[in-house]
Amino acid sequence: MNKFVMLLAILLSTGKLISQVEQYTNSEIDSIFKTVSQFLEPNAIELDTFHYTKDTIGLKKKEKERILKEEILEDGKQNALFTIYKKTNLKNGYIDKNILADSIENYHNFDTYLLVNDDLDNFLEQGKSDPHLVDKYNLAGIKQNSLILKKHINDMIAERYSFYGFTNTSKQAIKSINVYHDNDYFMFSEKNKDRDYTGGFRFEITTDYLKMRAIKFAFNYDKILSYQSFFVGGEGYTPYIRFDTTALKADGVPFRFNEEQSYFDDYSVDTISNYLQVKQEKTDRPFASYQYIGRAKYRLHYRGHIRSKSYFKLGYIGKSLGRDIQAILHRDFLSKSLRVLNWDRQIANGGRLTFNIEHKFDFMLFSKGNTVFNSKKVDPTFQDCGYAHFYIPVEAAIGFANTHYGFGLGFATQYFIRTSGLNDISYSFKPIRDYDTKFKRYKYIGQYFSRLARHTNFFLELKSRHVIHNSMLHGFGWRKKLEVDRLDDEAFTPYWLTKDQTNNLLHMLNIGLNFRLKKMSIYYHQTRFLNKEFEKLENITGDQSNYTTPKFYGWGRLGVNVIL
């Protein structure tokens, strides 16, 4: 039915303000009905039940449209609630639970069930203080009905989204355990080993609990799905650490080396340490380490066009854990790597307490699904959304570890609703067509690759970042290096770089491949800096090119997310 005729029929049924309808164009009427269409089950609203109550004579057109939209939207919600309650008997505390579950499954409008769930929660909350409701309804039975509804909503969420859930329905204590390790060795390039960001780790547990919605803001309202995590992690930064007998002899460094037992004696280690210290201070970056605990929150708009990650980290810069972990890796796993000297000259050596707050937002720019330009598509499953999605990543961080902001352009083969903040991908338990159950194989090779593609995500992000302060380079601080009070008991940093010795506008390329198994996701990511983070050269003899930051450097990440 034409939207104009429908609106006219609604107002005719009430006998009120019929002349006002003629003031709207078809496009304006269409936009009004889009606001309520998300709540409509088939035949859920009877047109003659609409009640237009507010007199808008003398108001401007935009104000009339706003009031009319609110009236239609509210009436649409009430009719949707009436329809679901009538056909499912959710407010009947004595109904057979199996019959209720079957009747709930007959309706598939996601938005309507969210509306009913909120209304039922409010009704049960009201029943705690209203004796009339206690006498009239079996509230204990209705509470059980509410749990059945929540289970159905969570089942619908599980079919549509990866990990994300609504605050008032999702209640899984531990959703997954995520572990990853960063290492410049994973770049598989000789130029990137044991320099700059040399390695890191994180152990993370995700949960639906402790959502802490004390503050509501623009990206934390009822249409947002989310989950949380608690984690412990660490990062290690080192200068270019290279020495061998040939180089030492060429530079005239005295040392003693036992060829038979293949080791430097203590005297030689001290000499080499002083030799490296001089070169480091003239050409290279400082040592630094950062260990932390923290909480993350991962959010997604249920239409799928906006997502975010936020982190709060609390920890120490300058503790010995970075040195110890690197020593263990070199001794037990990378036996050809050299012993790392001069960790005692790291930034904030001895330890300085720090915190950092970090946010990242992704806005869908182009996709067959919803985008920031068109987020009105009702069905969030988008089974046919394709494998080409372009988005804009925006990031910002503030704290004593680093303070920066940046943005870029990203591409991914999976839509936002199918990927979690922890690199997980929605898993389809249903066999696809043309699967031969007798011989347990796909009839066509294309079907096999189609299923493989559904559980694989490739992404690429090109970003620019403006660094305001990086404590791992510039010395401990959040906007600038903090002044050292020599009369206080604090860690003194003997070595750090000034702002004019670093490049504070960085260009980065992130590449990643994630693959989902039935109860596990594995992933490999690379981060490459496309320009030099610093270039600090002074008048020294010898080969300088090996010490300053290479033009292309970065690190790789190997991770696994175990789904519980």
N, C-alpha and C positions, 0 to 999 in steps of 0.2 A: 504494500500500500504506500502511496506517495506520502512522504513525511508531512507535507502541508495538510493533506486531507486527514491524516491520523491525528495531528495536533488539533485540527478543527473539530474532529469527532470527540476528542477528549473534552474540549471546552464546551461543545454543544451538550454533552452529557451532564454538565454541571449548570448550564444556563447562565454562565458568568463571563463577562468581558470578551465576548466573541469578536468584537471589532479589533481587539488588540492583535489577533493572529495575523491579520492582513498587513500589519506593519513589518513583518519579518520576511526576509528572502528565504528561498529554499535552502541555501547554504547555511544561513543562520539557524534555521530549524534543524537541519541535519547535524550541526555541531551540538545543539541542545540534546538531541536524542543519543548522540555518541556517549554522552556522560552517563546515561542510565543503561545503555545496552549491555554493559558488562554484567549486570545483575539479572538479566532476563533469562529464565529457563523458557523453553518452548511453551507457549500458552500460559505463562506464569502470571501475566498481568491482564486483567479484564479492563477494557478501556472505560467502561462506565463506572469504574470504582475510583477514578481519579478525582481529587478534590482540590480545586484551586481556591485558595483562601485569602490571598493578599491583594489589596487594591493598589494597582500601579498607575492609575490615572495621574497624569501630570509629571511622571518620571521620565528621564531620558531613556533612549532605546537600550543602551548598554546596561543600565540599571534594571530595566524591565526584563532583559534577557537573563541577567544574573538571577533575579528573583524567580523567574519561570523555571530556569534550570534547576535551582535548589528545590522548588516544589516538585518537579518531575522526578528528580533524583531521590528525594525522600519518599515520595509515594511509590517509586519503583522498588526501593528497598523494603518498604513495609509489605508490598504485595509479594515480593520474592520470599520474605520471611513467612508470610501467611501460607504461601503455596507449599514450601518445604515442610513446615510444621504440620500442615493438613495431610500431606501425602506420606510423611515418615513417622508421625506420632512421636517426635522427639521429646515433647513435653508430657508424654504419658509415662510415668514412672513404673507402670506395671506391665508394659508391653514386653512380649517375648524378645529377648536380646538377639536371637538368630534372625527373627523376622525383621527387626529393626535394621540389622546389619545388611540384610538383603535389599531392603527398601532404600537405604542410603546409597548403595552401590548403583542404583538405577539412575542417579543423577550425576552429571559430570561437570557442571559449571563450577569452576574453581572459585571464582569471585563470590558466588552465592554462598558456598559452604563456609568461606572465611567470614562472611557477614553473619551467617547463622551461628557460627562458633562464638563470635564476640557477643552476640545477643544472648546466647545461652549462658555464657560466663557471667554476664551482667545480671541475668535473671537469678542464677544461683547465689551470687554475691548479695543481691537484694534479699533473698530468702533467709539469709543468716540473721537479719534484724527485723524481718516482717512476719509476725505470727500468723497473719491471715494467709500468706502464701504457704506456710508450714501446714496449716490445717487443710488447705485446698489441694495441695500437690504432694506427691511422694518425692521429696527433694533428693532423697538418697538414690532412688531409682533413676531420676533425671540426671544425677551426677554420673551414674554408670552409662547412661545414654550419651552424655557428653564425652566420655572417654572413648566410646565406640566411634563417635563422629571424629574426634581428634585422630584416632588411629587411621580412619579412612582418609583424612586430610594428609596425614604423614605418608600414607601409601601413594597418594597422588603426587606429593612433593618428590618422593623417591623416584617416581617414573619420569619426572620432568627435570629435576635438578641434581647436581652433584654436590652432596654434603650439606648444602644450605637448607635451613629450616626456619619456621616462624617461632618467635620467642615464646608464644603462649601455647604451642602445640608440640614442638620437638623437645624431647626429654631424654636423650641418650647420654649417659654419663661419660663414656669414652668412645669417641667415634673412630679415631685412628691414632697411630703412632708414626710420626714422620722423622726421618733421620737423613741428614745429608753431610757430605764432606766436600769442601772447596780445596783445590790445590792447583798451583800454577803448573804442576807436573801434568795435569789433565789437559793442558793445551797441546801436549805432545810436540813441543817445540823447545829446542835447546835455549833459545833466547829468553824464555819465560820461567826458567827454573830458579827457585830461591832468590827472588827479588820482588820488591814492591809488595802487593798483597800476595803473600806466599801460601796462605792456607787458612781454613776456618772450619767450623763444625756447628751443627745445631741438633738438639734432641727436643722433640716437640710432641705434646699430647693435646689432641683436640677434644672438645666437649660442647654439649648444648647448655650446660649449666653455667652459673656465675656470669650471666650476660650483663649485669650491672647497667641497667637502663635508667640510671638516676637522672640523666639529662637527655631530653629529647631535642634533637636539632634536625636540620634539613635532611640529613642522610640516616636518620634513625627513627623512622616512624613506621606505621602499621603495614606498609607495603614492602618493607625491607625484610629479606631473609638473611640469616646470619648464623655464624657459629664462632667459637672462641678457641684459643689454644694457650697453653703455658709452656715455656721453653727455657732451655739453658743453652748458651752458645759461646763461641769465642772466635777471635780473629788474630792473625799474626802478620806483621809487616817487617820486612828485612831489606837491607841494602844489597847490592850486588856482591856476593861472597864467593870470590874465586882466588885461589892461590895454588901453585904447584912449585916443584923444585926449580923448573926452568925459569919461571917468572921471578922467583925469589933471587936466583943467581943473577939474572939480567938486571935487576934493580939493586944489586949489591946488598941484599939483606942477609946478615949472618944467621945461620941455623945449623942444627945438627940433625941428620936424618939417618935412622938405622935401616939400611936397605934390606937386611935379612928379616927383621921383625916388622918393617913397614910402619914406623911411627916416628913423630917428632917428640923430642924430650921436652921437659917443662921449660927449660931456657928458651928453646926455639919457639914454643907456643907463645910465650910472653913477647918475644921479638916480632913474631908474625902479627900478633894482636896490635902492637904499636904501629906496625907498618900499615895494616888495614885501616886503623883508626885515622891516620893521616890522610889516606886516600878517600876514605868515606867522608870526612868533614869537608874535603875540597870538591868532591864530585857527586856524592850519592845521597840517598835519602836516609833518615834515621831509622833505627829499630823502633818498633811499637807493638804493643799487645793490648787486647781488649777482651775481657770476659764479662758475661752478663747473664742475668735471668730476666724474664719478661713475660708479657701478655700480649697476644695478638687478637684482633677482631677482624673477621672477614665478612663483608656485606655484599648483597646483590639485590637490586630492585627486581621484584618478582616478574616484571615484564622482560627482564634480561638485557636492558640497554645500558645500564650503569652498574659498576661494581667498585669495591674499594678494599684496601688492606690498611690496617693501622697497627702500629707497634709501640709499646712502651718498654724500654729497656733500662735496667738498673744494674750497675756493675762497677768494675775497676779497670782503669788504664794503668799499665806499668807493673803488673804483677808478674811473677816468674812462670806462670803456667804456659804462656806462649813459647818460652824458651824450652821448657821441659818436654812439651808435646813435640816440638820440632826435633829435639834431640832423640826422642824415642823413634820417630818416623825414620830419621836418617840411620839410626843404628839397626833397627829391626826390619825395615821394609825397603829402604832405599840405600843399600849398603855402599853404593858408589858415591853418595853425596858426602860433601866435606863437613867436618865439624864446624859448627857456627860459633864464632868468637864475638866478643864485645856486646853480648846481650845486656850487660850491666850498664850500658850507656843508652838504654832505651828511654823514650819519652815517659816522664813521670815515674822513673824507676823507683820501685818500692811500693807504688800504688796510690792512685788518686780516685776517690769516689766520683762516679759519673752517672748521668741519666741521658736518655735520648728519646724523643718522640718523633715518629716517622709516619707519614701518610702517603698513600698512592691511590689515585683514582683513574679508572679506565672508562672512557666514553665511546660507545659504539658509533662509528662514523658512517660505515657502509656495510650492509648485510641484507639478506633476504628476510631476516628476522626484524625485530624492533631496533630502531636507532634513536639517537637523541633528537632527530628531526621528525620521527614518526614512531611514537611509542603506544599506539592505540590498538595494536593487534591483541586480541583477547587470549587466544590459545598460546600458552608459553612453551608448548612442547616443540613446535617448529621441526617436525620430523624431516621436512624437506628443505631445510634452511641452507643447504649447500656447504661448501668447504672453502669459502673465501670471505673473511671478515676483517675489516679495517677499523682500527680504533685509535684514540688519542690517549696516551698515558701521561698523567700529570703527577709530579711528586714534590714533596716538601719534607724537610727534616730540621729539627732544632734540638740542640743539646750540647753536652760537653764532648761527645764523640765526634759529631760532625753537624754542621749547619749548612743547608743547601736547598735549592729548588730547581726544577727542570721540567721539561715536557718533550714530546716526540711524536712519532707515528709508529703504529704497530700493525702487524698482520698475524692472523691465526687461522688454522683450519677448523677449529671448533668454536662454536658460539659460546657466549659467556655462561649460559645456563647449564652447559654440559661440562664445564671445567670449574674446579674449585680453586680457592686461593692457594692450595698446597699441591697444585699440579695434578690433581686427581681428575679422572674423566668418568662421566656416567657410563655404567656398564649395563648392557642390554642382556638380560637373562633369557629373553625370548629368542628361539631359533629363527633365523631369517628364512625366507622362502627358498625353495630348491635345495634344502638340506636333506640328504638321504639318510634317514634314521636307521635303516637296515644295515647299510655299509658304513655309517658314521662318517660321511664325507659330503662335501658340496658338489652338486651336480655340475656346476659351471665354475670355472676358475675365477670369473668375475665376481661371483657371489662371495667367494672366500676373501678377495681383496676388499670387497665392500664392507664386510664385517671387520676386517683389520683396520680399515680407515675410520670406522666408527669409534674405535678404541685407541686411536692415535691422534695426538695433537702436535703440530709443528707451529712454532711461533717465531717471530722476528720483530725486534724493536730497535729503532734508531732514535737515540735520545741525546739532547744537549742538557748539561747541568752546570749551573753557576754555583761555585763553591764559595761560601762566605767564610767558613773556617773549617779546617780539618785538623783535629788534634794529633792525628797520626803523622802529619807533616809539619804543621805550624807550631806545635807545642800545645800544652794543655790549656783549653779555654773553649768558649762557645761563639764569641764574635771575634775575639783576638786573643793572643796569648796572655794568660794571667801573669801579673808581675810576681816575681819571686821574693818572698819575705825571708831573708837569710836568718832572722832571729826566731823564726817559727820552725816547728818540726814538720817539714814537708819535703817531698821528693823534689830534688833539683834536676832539671833537664839540661845537660851540658850541650846537647846537640839538637837543633831544629832548623827548619828552613823559614826564611822570611817570605812574605807574600809576593815580592817581586822576583823571587827565585822559583815560583811555581806558576803553572798555568791554571787559572781559576775558572776558565770556561772550557769544560771538557765535553767531548763528543764520544758517545758510547754505542756499541752494537751488541745487543743481547740476542742470542740464538738458542732455541731449546727444542727438545724432542721428548715428549711424554708418551708412555704406553701403559695402558690399563689391562691387567690380568683380572681374574675373577675377584680376588680379595687383596690385590696389591697393585700399586702403581710404581713404576720405575721411571727415572728421568735423568737426562743428561743436558746440562746447560753450559753455554760459554758466554763470558762477558769480555769484550775486547774494547780497549780504549783506542780511539782512532787518532788521537793526538797525544803529545807528551804531557804527562802530569807535572813534570818538573824538568828543568835543564840547568843544572848548577855546575858550571865549569870555571875553574880558576887556572892561573898559570902554573901548571905542573907538567912534569915530563912524563912520558909514557903514553900508552894508548888510552885516550879518554873515551872513545866511543863505546867501550864495553861497560862504562860505569853510569853515564847518564841514562835516563829512562829511554828505552827503545820506542820508536814511533808506534809500533804495534805491540801491545802487550796485554795480558789479561790472565784469566784463570778459568778452569773448568769446574763443574759441580756434578757430582754423582749422588743421587738420592733415591730413597725408597719410602713409600707411604703405605703402611700396612693397615687395611681397613678391618675394623672389628665388628 
